[in-house]
Amino acid sequence: MPEATNGKIVDCRNQQFLAARISIAGSIILFLISATVGIAVDSITLILDASASLVILAAAFLMNYAVKKIHQPPDDSYNFGYHKYEPLTAAIQSGLIIATCVVSIKFALQDIVHAEDTHSYSLPAIATFFAGLLGLFVTTYLKKIQRKVDSQMLRAAAQHWFIDTVLSFSVCLGFCFGLVMQSLGYTAITPYVDPVMAIMLAVFFISMPVRGGLRNLFELLDAAPLEEGFAGKVKEVVEEYKPRSFGVHRLRIRKAGQRIFVDICFLVKENLTVSQVEELAENFERDLNLKLPGCDVVVYFRSK
Protein backbone atom coordinates (compact mmCIF):
# COMPACT_ATOMS: atom_id res chain seq x y z
CA MET A 1 0.00 0.00 0.00
CA PRO A 2 1.46 3.44 -0.93
CA GLU A 3 2.78 5.49 1.97
CA ALA A 4 0.44 8.43 1.18
CA THR A 5 -2.61 6.14 1.24
CA ASN A 6 -1.46 4.52 4.49
CA GLY A 7 -0.96 7.96 6.06
CA LYS A 8 -4.46 9.01 4.97
CA ILE A 9 -5.98 5.91 6.61
CA VAL A 10 -4.10 6.59 9.87
CA ASP A 11 -5.24 10.23 9.84
CA CYS A 12 -8.84 9.13 9.15
CA ARG A 13 -8.72 6.72 12.09
CA ASN A 14 -7.26 9.36 14.43
CA GLN A 15 -9.93 11.88 13.39
CA GLN A 16 -12.67 9.34 14.12
CA PHE A 17 -11.16 8.48 17.51
CA LEU A 18 -11.03 12.16 18.45
CA ALA A 19 -14.62 12.69 17.28
CA ALA A 20 -15.81 9.73 19.39
CA ARG A 21 -14.02 11.06 22.50
CA ILE A 22 -15.43 14.56 22.04
CA SER A 23 -18.90 13.01 21.71
CA ILE A 24 -18.32 11.02 24.92
CA ALA A 25 -17.17 14.09 26.88
CA GLY A 26 -19.99 16.26 25.51
CA SER A 27 -22.70 13.71 26.32
CA ILE A 28 -21.44 13.33 29.91
CA ILE A 29 -21.59 17.12 30.43
CA LEU A 30 -25.01 17.28 28.79
CA PHE A 31 -26.32 14.47 31.00
CA LEU A 32 -25.11 16.18 34.19
CA ILE A 33 -26.75 19.48 33.19
CA SER A 34 -30.09 17.97 32.13
CA ALA A 35 -30.38 15.43 34.94
CA THR A 36 -29.43 17.84 37.73
CA VAL A 37 -31.76 20.64 36.62
CA GLY A 38 -34.54 18.22 35.55
CA ILE A 39 -34.64 16.57 38.99
CA ALA A 40 -34.37 19.93 40.75
CA VAL A 41 -37.40 21.46 38.99
CA ASP A 42 -39.28 18.19 38.27
CA SER A 43 -39.21 18.62 34.47
CA ILE A 44 -40.10 15.54 32.41
CA THR A 45 -38.57 17.14 29.29
CA LEU A 46 -35.19 17.70 30.94
CA ILE A 47 -35.15 14.22 32.47
CA LEU A 48 -35.89 12.77 29.03
CA ASP A 49 -33.17 14.99 27.57
CA ALA A 50 -30.81 13.48 30.14
CA SER A 51 -31.79 9.99 29.00
CA ALA A 52 -31.11 11.05 25.41
CA SER A 53 -27.63 12.13 26.54
CA LEU A 54 -27.05 8.64 27.93
CA VAL A 55 -28.08 7.22 24.55
CA ILE A 56 -25.56 9.52 22.83
CA LEU A 57 -22.94 8.39 25.36
CA ALA A 58 -23.63 4.71 24.65
CA ALA A 59 -23.49 5.38 20.89
CA ALA A 60 -20.19 7.26 21.29
CA PHE A 61 -18.60 4.34 23.17
CA LEU A 62 -19.90 1.99 20.47
CA MET A 63 -18.44 4.24 17.77
CA ASN A 64 -15.09 4.36 19.58
CA TYR A 65 -15.01 0.53 19.58
CA ALA A 66 -16.11 0.28 15.95
CA VAL A 67 -13.36 2.67 14.79
CA LYS A 68 -10.78 0.22 16.16
CA LYS A 69 -12.42 -2.68 14.33
CA ILE A 70 -13.05 -1.23 10.87
CA HIS A 71 -9.38 -0.32 10.38
CA GLN A 72 -8.15 -3.83 11.18
CA PRO A 73 -6.94 -5.84 8.14
CA PRO A 74 -8.86 -8.91 6.91
CA ASP A 75 -8.09 -12.12 8.80
CA ASP A 76 -9.13 -15.78 8.91
CA SER A 77 -12.39 -14.93 10.68
CA TYR A 78 -13.33 -11.90 8.54
CA ASN A 79 -11.93 -12.48 5.05
CA PHE A 80 -13.41 -9.24 3.70
CA GLY A 81 -12.37 -7.10 6.67
CA TYR A 82 -14.41 -5.42 9.39
CA HIS A 83 -15.97 -2.65 7.28
CA LYS A 84 -19.55 -3.72 8.05
CA TYR A 85 -19.04 -2.62 11.64
CA GLU A 86 -19.63 0.91 10.36
CA PRO A 87 -23.18 0.47 8.94
CA LEU A 88 -23.98 -1.82 11.88
CA THR A 89 -22.94 0.86 14.38
CA ALA A 90 -24.80 3.56 12.43
CA ALA A 91 -27.95 1.38 12.34
CA ILE A 92 -27.76 0.84 16.11
CA GLN A 93 -27.34 4.59 16.62
CA SER A 94 -30.45 5.24 14.50
CA GLY A 95 -32.36 2.65 16.52
CA LEU A 96 -31.33 4.32 19.77
CA ILE A 97 -32.53 7.71 18.50
CA ILE A 98 -35.89 6.22 17.51
CA ALA A 99 -36.19 4.53 20.93
CA THR A 100 -35.45 7.87 22.64
CA CYS A 101 -38.19 9.59 20.64
CA VAL A 102 -40.74 6.84 21.36
CA VAL A 103 -39.96 6.85 25.10
CA SER A 104 -40.21 10.66 25.11
CA ILE A 105 -43.71 10.51 23.61
CA LYS A 106 -44.78 7.83 26.11
CA PHE A 107 -43.70 9.76 29.19
CA ALA A 108 -44.97 13.07 27.80
CA LEU A 109 -48.46 11.60 27.25
CA GLN A 110 -48.34 10.27 30.80
CA ASP A 111 -47.41 13.75 32.01
CA ILE A 112 -50.37 15.28 30.13
CA VAL A 113 -52.80 12.84 31.77
CA HIS A 114 -51.32 13.62 35.20
CA ALA A 115 -50.55 17.29 34.62
CA GLU A 116 -48.10 18.81 37.07
CA ASP A 117 -46.35 22.15 36.65
CA THR A 118 -42.58 22.43 36.94
CA HIS A 119 -41.21 24.18 40.03
CA SER A 120 -39.32 26.78 37.98
CA TYR A 121 -38.95 27.92 34.37
CA SER A 122 -35.98 30.27 34.56
CA LEU A 123 -33.37 27.69 35.64
CA PRO A 124 -34.36 25.13 32.94
CA ALA A 125 -34.31 27.90 30.32
CA ILE A 126 -30.73 28.81 31.25
CA ALA A 127 -29.65 25.16 31.44
CA THR A 128 -31.12 24.22 28.05
CA PHE A 129 -29.58 27.31 26.43
CA PHE A 130 -26.09 26.26 27.55
CA ALA A 131 -26.86 22.65 26.56
CA GLY A 132 -27.82 23.93 23.11
CA LEU A 133 -24.53 25.82 22.78
CA LEU A 134 -22.60 22.69 23.75
CA GLY A 135 -24.57 20.60 21.28
CA LEU A 136 -23.99 23.18 18.53
CA PHE A 137 -20.23 22.98 19.07
CA VAL A 138 -20.14 19.16 19.02
CA THR A 139 -22.50 18.94 16.01
CA THR A 140 -20.39 21.39 14.01
CA TYR A 141 -17.20 19.51 14.82
CA LEU A 142 -18.64 16.08 13.98
CA LYS A 143 -20.02 17.33 10.66
CA LYS A 144 -16.65 18.84 9.80
CA ILE A 145 -14.86 15.54 10.45
CA GLN A 146 -17.60 13.56 8.69
CA ARG A 147 -17.11 15.57 5.50
CA LYS A 148 -13.39 14.72 5.62
CA VAL A 149 -13.65 10.97 6.22
CA ASP A 150 -17.16 10.23 4.82
CA SER A 151 -18.09 8.03 7.79
CA GLN A 152 -21.63 6.72 8.29
CA MET A 153 -21.02 6.41 12.02
CA LEU A 154 -20.04 10.08 12.25
CA ARG A 155 -23.01 11.03 10.07
CA ALA A 156 -25.38 9.24 12.46
CA ALA A 157 -23.60 10.70 15.52
CA ALA A 158 -23.76 14.22 14.04
CA GLN A 159 -27.45 13.68 13.27
CA HIS A 160 -28.07 12.57 16.86
CA TRP A 161 -26.26 15.63 18.22
CA PHE A 162 -28.11 17.91 15.79
CA ILE A 163 -31.46 16.56 16.98
CA ASP A 164 -30.44 17.04 20.60
CA THR A 165 -29.16 20.57 19.89
CA VAL A 166 -32.40 21.67 18.25
CA LEU A 167 -34.26 19.95 21.07
CA SER A 168 -32.31 21.95 23.67
CA PHE A 169 -32.91 25.32 21.97
CA SER A 170 -36.58 24.49 21.34
CA VAL A 171 -37.09 23.45 24.95
CA CYS A 172 -35.35 26.66 26.02
CA LEU A 173 -37.90 28.67 24.01
CA GLY A 174 -40.68 26.54 25.49
CA PHE A 175 -39.52 27.25 29.03
CA CYS A 176 -39.28 30.96 28.19
CA PHE A 177 -42.86 30.76 26.93
CA GLY A 178 -43.90 29.01 30.14
CA LEU A 179 -42.15 31.71 32.17
CA VAL A 180 -44.10 34.42 30.33
CA MET A 181 -47.42 32.57 30.72
CA GLN A 182 -46.73 32.05 34.42
CA SER A 183 -45.94 35.73 34.92
CA LEU A 184 -49.17 36.67 33.12
CA GLY A 185 -51.18 34.38 35.38
CA TYR A 186 -52.09 31.66 32.86
CA THR A 187 -51.31 28.89 35.31
CA ALA A 188 -53.86 26.52 33.75
CA ILE A 189 -51.75 26.35 30.56
CA THR A 190 -48.23 26.06 31.94
CA PRO A 191 -48.42 22.41 33.16
CA TYR A 192 -48.89 21.29 29.54
CA VAL A 193 -46.05 23.32 28.01
CA ASP A 194 -43.36 20.81 29.04
CA PRO A 195 -44.96 17.53 27.75
CA VAL A 196 -46.43 19.08 24.59
CA MET A 197 -42.94 20.32 23.63
CA ALA A 198 -41.53 16.84 24.11
CA ILE A 199 -44.19 15.22 21.88
CA MET A 200 -43.91 17.78 19.07
CA LEU A 201 -40.13 17.52 18.90
CA ALA A 202 -40.07 13.71 19.13
CA VAL A 203 -42.59 13.35 16.28
CA PHE A 204 -40.68 15.88 14.17
CA PHE A 205 -37.27 14.22 14.59
CA ILE A 206 -38.17 10.53 14.38
CA SER A 207 -38.22 10.48 10.55
CA MET A 208 -34.50 11.34 10.23
CA PRO A 209 -33.11 8.24 11.99
CA VAL A 210 -35.73 6.05 10.28
CA ARG A 211 -34.35 7.04 6.84
CA GLY A 212 -30.75 6.63 7.99
CA GLY A 213 -31.47 3.29 9.66
CA LEU A 214 -33.08 1.88 6.51
CA ARG A 215 -30.09 2.96 4.41
CA ASN A 216 -27.70 1.18 6.78
CA LEU A 217 -29.94 -1.89 6.91
CA PHE A 218 -29.87 -2.15 3.09
CA GLU A 219 -26.08 -1.94 3.22
CA LEU A 220 -25.88 -4.72 5.81
CA LEU A 221 -28.02 -6.87 3.49
CA ASP A 222 -25.53 -6.25 0.63
CA ALA A 223 -27.94 -4.17 -1.44
CA ALA A 224 -26.39 -2.16 -4.28
CA PRO A 225 -25.29 1.29 -3.04
CA LEU A 226 -28.23 3.68 -2.85
CA GLU A 227 -25.93 6.62 -3.53
CA GLU A 228 -25.97 7.02 -7.32
CA GLY A 229 -22.45 8.48 -7.20
CA PHE A 230 -20.82 5.16 -6.32
CA ALA A 231 -22.66 3.00 -8.84
CA GLY A 232 -22.38 5.73 -11.48
CA LYS A 233 -18.57 5.92 -11.19
CA VAL A 234 -18.21 2.14 -11.40
CA LYS A 235 -20.47 1.93 -14.47
CA GLU A 236 -18.60 4.82 -16.06
CA VAL A 237 -15.30 2.91 -15.92
CA VAL A 238 -17.02 -0.29 -17.05
CA GLU A 239 -18.35 1.53 -20.15
CA GLU A 240 -14.80 2.66 -20.97
CA TYR A 241 -13.59 -0.96 -20.91
CA LYS A 242 -16.45 -2.52 -22.86
CA PRO A 243 -14.81 -1.81 -26.27
CA ARG A 244 -11.70 -3.69 -25.08
CA SER A 245 -13.77 -6.86 -24.58
CA PHE A 246 -16.95 -8.35 -26.01
CA GLY A 247 -18.98 -6.95 -23.17
CA VAL A 248 -19.84 -7.58 -19.54
CA HIS A 249 -21.30 -10.87 -18.36
CA ARG A 250 -22.00 -9.68 -14.79
CA LEU A 251 -21.42 -6.63 -12.61
CA ARG A 252 -22.05 -6.67 -8.86
CA ILE A 253 -21.49 -3.76 -6.47
CA ARG A 254 -21.86 -3.60 -2.71
CA LYS A 255 -20.78 -1.15 -0.06
CA ALA A 256 -19.60 -1.76 3.52
CA GLY A 257 -18.91 1.46 5.38
CA GLN A 258 -16.28 3.38 3.44
CA ARG A 259 -15.30 0.33 1.38
CA ILE A 260 -16.73 -0.39 -2.09
CA PHE A 261 -16.64 -3.99 -3.37
CA VAL A 262 -16.88 -4.53 -7.12
CA ASP A 263 -17.21 -7.95 -8.76
CA ILE A 264 -17.12 -7.91 -12.58
CA CYS A 265 -16.90 -10.55 -15.30
CA PHE A 266 -15.84 -9.48 -18.79
CA LEU A 267 -16.62 -11.45 -21.94
CA VAL A 268 -13.41 -11.92 -23.97
CA LYS A 269 -12.08 -13.74 -27.02
CA GLU A 270 -10.83 -17.27 -26.43
CA ASN A 271 -7.51 -16.55 -28.13
CA LEU A 272 -6.45 -13.82 -25.67
CA THR A 273 -3.22 -14.63 -23.84
CA VAL A 274 -2.91 -14.71 -20.05
CA SER A 275 -0.74 -11.59 -20.11
CA GLN A 276 -3.35 -9.69 -22.13
CA VAL A 277 -6.10 -10.69 -19.70
CA GLU A 278 -3.92 -9.70 -16.73
CA GLU A 279 -3.20 -6.33 -18.30
CA LEU A 280 -6.91 -5.70 -18.85
CA ALA A 281 -7.69 -6.60 -15.21
CA GLU A 282 -4.86 -4.48 -13.79
CA ASN A 283 -5.77 -1.45 -15.89
CA PHE A 284 -9.45 -1.72 -14.96
CA GLU A 285 -8.63 -1.95 -11.25
CA ARG A 286 -6.21 0.99 -11.51
CA ASP A 287 -8.71 3.25 -13.32
CA LEU A 288 -11.53 2.34 -10.95
CA ASN A 289 -9.37 3.14 -7.91
CA LEU A 290 -8.61 6.55 -9.40
CA LYS A 291 -12.35 7.33 -9.27
CA LEU A 292 -13.09 5.40 -6.05
CA PRO A 293 -9.90 5.18 -3.93
CA GLY A 294 -9.66 2.04 -1.80
CA CYS A 295 -12.13 0.13 -3.94
CA ASP A 296 -11.89 -3.67 -3.56
CA VAL A 297 -12.09 -5.11 -7.10
CA VAL A 298 -12.44 -8.71 -8.32
CA VAL A 299 -12.09 -9.09 -12.11
CA TYR A 300 -12.57 -12.37 -13.92
CA PHE A 301 -13.28 -13.41 -17.47
CA ARG A 302 -15.53 -15.65 -19.51
CA SER A 303 -15.10 -16.61 -23.12
CA LYS A 304 -17.81 -15.47 -25.51
C-alpha positions as CSV (number, residue, x, y, z in Angstrom):
1,M,0.0,0.0,0.0
2,P,1.5,3.4,-0.9
3,E,2.8,5.5,2.0
4,A,0.4,8.4,1.2
5,T,-2.6,6.1,1.2
6,N,-1.5,4.5,4.5
7,G,-1.0,8.0,6.1
8,K,-4.5,9.0,5.0
9,I,-6.0,5.9,6.6
10,V,-4.1,6.6,9.9
11,D,-5.2,10.2,9.8
12,C,-8.8,9.1,9.1
13,R,-8.7,6.7,12.1
14,N,-7.3,9.4,14.4
15,Q,-9.9,11.9,13.4
16,Q,-12.7,9.3,14.1
17,F,-11.2,8.5,17.5
18,L,-11.0,12.2,18.5
19,A,-14.6,12.7,17.3
20,A,-15.8,9.7,19.4
21,R,-14.0,11.1,22.5
22,I,-15.4,14.6,22.0
23,S,-18.9,13.0,21.7
24,I,-18.3,11.0,24.9
25,A,-17.2,14.1,26.9
26,G,-20.0,16.3,25.5
27,S,-22.7,13.7,26.3
28,I,-21.4,13.3,29.9
29,I,-21.6,17.1,30.4
30,L,-25.0,17.3,28.8
31,F,-26.3,14.5,31.0
32,L,-25.1,16.2,34.2
33,I,-26.7,19.5,33.2
34,S,-30.1,18.0,32.1
35,A,-30.4,15.4,34.9
36,T,-29.4,17.8,37.7
37,V,-31.8,20.6,36.6
38,G,-34.5,18.2,35.6
39,I,-34.6,16.6,39.0
40,A,-34.4,19.9,40.7
41,V,-37.4,21.5,39.0
42,D,-39.3,18.2,38.3
43,S,-39.2,18.6,34.5
44,I,-40.1,15.5,32.4
45,T,-38.6,17.1,29.3
46,L,-35.2,17.7,30.9
47,I,-35.1,14.2,32.5
48,L,-35.9,12.8,29.0
49,D,-33.2,15.0,27.6
50,A,-30.8,13.5,30.1
51,S,-31.8,10.0,29.0
52,A,-31.1,11.1,25.4
53,S,-27.6,12.1,26.5
54,L,-27.1,8.6,27.9
55,V,-28.1,7.2,24.5
56,I,-25.6,9.5,22.8
57,L,-22.9,8.4,25.4
58,A,-23.6,4.7,24.6
59,A,-23.5,5.4,20.9
60,A,-20.2,7.3,21.3
61,F,-18.6,4.3,23.2
62,L,-19.9,2.0,20.5
63,M,-18.4,4.2,17.8
64,N,-15.1,4.4,19.6
65,Y,-15.0,0.5,19.6
66,A,-16.1,0.3,15.9
67,V,-13.4,2.7,14.8
68,K,-10.8,0.2,16.2
69,K,-12.4,-2.7,14.3
70,I,-13.0,-1.2,10.9
71,H,-9.4,-0.3,10.4
72,Q,-8.2,-3.8,11.2
73,P,-6.9,-5.8,8.1
74,P,-8.9,-8.9,6.9
75,D,-8.1,-12.1,8.8
76,D,-9.1,-15.8,8.9
77,S,-12.4,-14.9,10.7
78,Y,-13.3,-11.9,8.5
79,N,-11.9,-12.5,5.1
80,F,-13.4,-9.2,3.7
81,G,-12.4,-7.1,6.7
82,Y,-14.4,-5.4,9.4
83,H,-16.0,-2.7,7.3
84,K,-19.6,-3.7,8.0
85,Y,-19.0,-2.6,11.6
86,E,-19.6,0.9,10.4
87,P,-23.2,0.5,8.9
88,L,-24.0,-1.8,11.9
89,T,-22.9,0.9,14.4
90,A,-24.8,3.6,12.4
91,A,-28.0,1.4,12.3
92,I,-27.8,0.8,16.1
93,Q,-27.3,4.6,16.6
94,S,-30.4,5.2,14.5
95,G,-32.4,2.6,16.5
96,L,-31.3,4.3,19.8
97,I,-32.5,7.7,18.5
98,I,-35.9,6.2,17.5
99,A,-36.2,4.5,20.9
100,T,-35.4,7.9,22.6
101,C,-38.2,9.6,20.6
102,V,-40.7,6.8,21.4
103,V,-40.0,6.8,25.1
104,S,-40.2,10.7,25.1
105,I,-43.7,10.5,23.6
106,K,-44.8,7.8,26.1
107,F,-43.7,9.8,29.2
108,A,-45.0,13.1,27.8
109,L,-48.5,11.6,27.3
110,Q,-48.3,10.3,30.8
111,D,-47.4,13.8,32.0
112,I,-50.4,15.3,30.1
113,V,-52.8,12.8,31.8
114,H,-51.3,13.6,35.2
115,A,-50.5,17.3,34.6
116,E,-48.1,18.8,37.1
117,D,-46.4,22.2,36.7
118,T,-42.6,22.4,36.9
119,H,-41.2,24.2,40.0
120,S,-39.3,26.8,38.0
121,Y,-39.0,27.9,34.4
122,S,-36.0,30.3,34.6
123,L,-33.4,27.7,35.6
124,P,-34.4,25.1,32.9
125,A,-34.3,27.9,30.3
126,I,-30.7,28.8,31.2
127,A,-29.6,25.2,31.4
128,T,-31.1,24.2,28.1
129,F,-29.6,27.3,26.4
130,F,-26.1,26.3,27.6
131,A,-26.9,22.6,26.6
132,G,-27.8,23.9,23.1
133,L,-24.5,25.8,22.8
134,L,-22.6,22.7,23.8
135,G,-24.6,20.6,21.3
136,L,-24.0,23.2,18.5
137,F,-20.2,23.0,19.1
138,V,-20.1,19.2,19.0
139,T,-22.5,18.9,16.0
140,T,-20.4,21.4,14.0
141,Y,-17.2,19.5,14.8
142,L,-18.6,16.1,14.0
143,K,-20.0,17.3,10.7
144,K,-16.6,18.8,9.8
145,I,-14.9,15.5,10.4
146,Q,-17.6,13.6,8.7
147,R,-17.1,15.6,5.5
148,K,-13.4,14.7,5.6
149,V,-13.7,11.0,6.2
150,D,-17.2,10.2,4.8
151,S,-18.1,8.0,7.8
152,Q,-21.6,6.7,8.3
153,M,-21.0,6.4,12.0
154,L,-20.0,10.1,12.2
155,R,-23.0,11.0,10.1
156,A,-25.4,9.2,12.5
157,A,-23.6,10.7,15.5
158,A,-23.8,14.2,14.0
159,Q,-27.5,13.7,13.3
160,H,-28.1,12.6,16.9
161,W,-26.3,15.6,18.2
162,F,-28.1,17.9,15.8
163,I,-31.5,16.6,17.0
164,D,-30.4,17.0,20.6
165,T,-29.2,20.6,19.9
166,V,-32.4,21.7,18.2
167,L,-34.3,19.9,21.1
168,S,-32.3,21.9,23.7
169,F,-32.9,25.3,22.0
170,S,-36.6,24.5,21.3
171,V,-37.1,23.4,24.9
172,C,-35.4,26.7,26.0
173,L,-37.9,28.7,24.0
174,G,-40.7,26.5,25.5
175,F,-39.5,27.2,29.0
176,C,-39.3,31.0,28.2
177,F,-42.9,30.8,26.9
178,G,-43.9,29.0,30.1
179,L,-42.2,31.7,32.2
180,V,-44.1,34.4,30.3
181,M,-47.4,32.6,30.7
182,Q,-46.7,32.1,34.4
183,S,-45.9,35.7,34.9
184,L,-49.2,36.7,33.1
185,G,-51.2,34.4,35.4
186,Y,-52.1,31.7,32.9
187,T,-51.3,28.9,35.3
188,A,-53.9,26.5,33.7
189,I,-51.8,26.4,30.6
190,T,-48.2,26.1,31.9
191,P,-48.4,22.4,33.2
192,Y,-48.9,21.3,29.5
193,V,-46.0,23.3,28.0
194,D,-43.4,20.8,29.0
195,P,-45.0,17.5,27.8
196,V,-46.4,19.1,24.6
197,M,-42.9,20.3,23.6
198,A,-41.5,16.8,24.1
199,I,-44.2,15.2,21.9
200,M,-43.9,17.8,19.1
201,L,-40.1,17.5,18.9
202,A,-40.1,13.7,19.1
203,V,-42.6,13.3,16.3
204,F,-40.7,15.9,14.2
205,F,-37.3,14.2,14.6
206,I,-38.2,10.5,14.4
207,S,-38.2,10.5,10.5
208,M,-34.5,11.3,10.2
209,P,-33.1,8.2,12.0
210,V,-35.7,6.1,10.3
211,R,-34.4,7.0,6.8
212,G,-30.7,6.6,8.0
213,G,-31.5,3.3,9.7
214,L,-33.1,1.9,6.5
215,R,-30.1,3.0,4.4
216,N,-27.7,1.2,6.8
217,L,-29.9,-1.9,6.9
218,F,-29.9,-2.1,3.1
219,E,-26.1,-1.9,3.2
220,L,-25.9,-4.7,5.8
221,L,-28.0,-6.9,3.5
222,D,-25.5,-6.2,0.6
223,A,-27.9,-4.2,-1.4
224,A,-26.4,-2.2,-4.3
225,P,-25.3,1.3,-3.0
226,L,-28.2,3.7,-2.9
227,E,-25.9,6.6,-3.5
228,E,-26.0,7.0,-7.3
229,G,-22.5,8.5,-7.2
230,F,-20.8,5.2,-6.3
231,A,-22.7,3.0,-8.8
232,G,-22.4,5.7,-11.5
233,K,-18.6,5.9,-11.2
234,V,-18.2,2.1,-11.4
235,K,-20.5,1.9,-14.5
236,E,-18.6,4.8,-16.1
237,V,-15.3,2.9,-15.9
238,V,-17.0,-0.3,-17.1
239,E,-18.3,1.5,-20.2
240,E,-14.8,2.7,-21.0
241,Y,-13.6,-1.0,-20.9
242,K,-16.4,-2.5,-22.9
243,P,-14.8,-1.8,-26.3
244,R,-11.7,-3.7,-25.1
245,S,-13.8,-6.9,-24.6
246,F,-16.9,-8.3,-26.0
247,G,-19.0,-6.9,-23.2
248,V,-19.8,-7.6,-19.5
249,H,-21.3,-10.9,-18.4
250,R,-22.0,-9.7,-14.8
251,L,-21.4,-6.6,-12.6
252,R,-22.1,-6.7,-8.9
253,I,-21.5,-3.8,-6.5
254,R,-21.9,-3.6,-2.7
255,K,-20.8,-1.2,-0.1
256,A,-19.6,-1.8,3.5
257,G,-18.9,1.5,5.4
258,Q,-16.3,3.4,3.4
259,R,-15.3,0.3,1.4
260,I,-16.7,-0.4,-2.1
261,F,-16.6,-4.0,-3.4
262,V,-16.9,-4.5,-7.1
263,D,-17.2,-8.0,-8.8
264,I,-17.1,-7.9,-12.6
265,C,-16.9,-10.6,-15.3
266,F,-15.8,-9.5,-18.8
267,L,-16.6,-11.5,-21.9
268,V,-13.4,-11.9,-24.0
269,K,-12.1,-13.7,-27.0
270,E,-10.8,-17.3,-26.4
271,N,-7.5,-16.5,-28.1
272,L,-6.4,-13.8,-25.7
273,T,-3.2,-14.6,-23.8
274,V,-2.9,-14.7,-20.1
275,S,-0.7,-11.6,-20.1
276,Q,-3.4,-9.7,-22.1
277,V,-6.1,-10.7,-19.7
278,E,-3.9,-9.7,-16.7
279,E,-3.2,-6.3,-18.3
280,L,-6.9,-5.7,-18.9
281,A,-7.7,-6.6,-15.2
282,E,-4.9,-4.5,-13.8
283,N,-5.8,-1.5,-15.9
284,F,-9.4,-1.7,-15.0
285,E,-8.6,-2.0,-11.2
286,R,-6.2,1.0,-11.5
287,D,-8.7,3.2,-13.3
288,L,-11.5,2.3,-10.9
289,N,-9.4,3.1,-7.9
290,L,-8.6,6.6,-9.4
291,K,-12.3,7.3,-9.3
292,L,-13.1,5.4,-6.1
293,P,-9.9,5.2,-3.9
294,G,-9.7,2.0,-1.8
295,C,-12.1,0.1,-3.9
296,D,-11.9,-3.7,-3.6
297,V,-12.1,-5.1,-7.1
298,V,-12.4,-8.7,-8.3
299,V,-12.1,-9.1,-12.1
300,Y,-12.6,-12.4,-13.9
301,F,-13.3,-13.4,-17.5
302,R,-15.5,-15.7,-19.5
303,S,-15.1,-16.6,-23.1
304,K,-17.8,-15.5,-25.5
